[in-house]
Amino acid sequence: LGITEAALLMHTIARSGAGFSGASAVHMNIFGLQPVIRFGTRQQQERFLPPLIDGREKACFAVTEPDAGLNTLGMKTFARRDGDVYKVSGQKLWISTAQVADRMLLLARTSTADDLARAGLPATRGLTLFYTRLDR
């Protein structure tokens, strides 16, 4: 589905009487992995999408933070490279479907806003999405 078709599907579910509670149950699976679909490599798409499509895995999207809400430029969760991996520190809350998810699409800073400002770059440059197992 494209974004327009997905939005129409969500609207139809909500209008059916289910309200947004009903629509939110499918929200992550419709919109959540759009970054992988649009920007992921073919290898990432082949690895991450089939388990979601056939129902073997469920995913959630972690953005909201205690002191920033949905203001992504105010996020404090930070991912620091450590050899071949990233180590993430910070807090997320109000993650829809986290209670049933196997994987998480996590938004974290990889550069501080101050470092980016000193380099003359926009604060959005320091935001990175990670797709990881939720049981880590």
Buried (B, 14 or more C-beta within 10 A) or exposed (E): EEEEEBEEBBEEBBEEEBEEEBBBBBBBBBBBBBBBEEEBEEEBBEEBBEBBEEEEBBBBBBBBBEEBEEEBEEBBBBBEEEEEEBEBEBEBEEBBBBEEBBBBBBBBBBBEBEEBEEEEEEBEEBBEBBBEEBEE
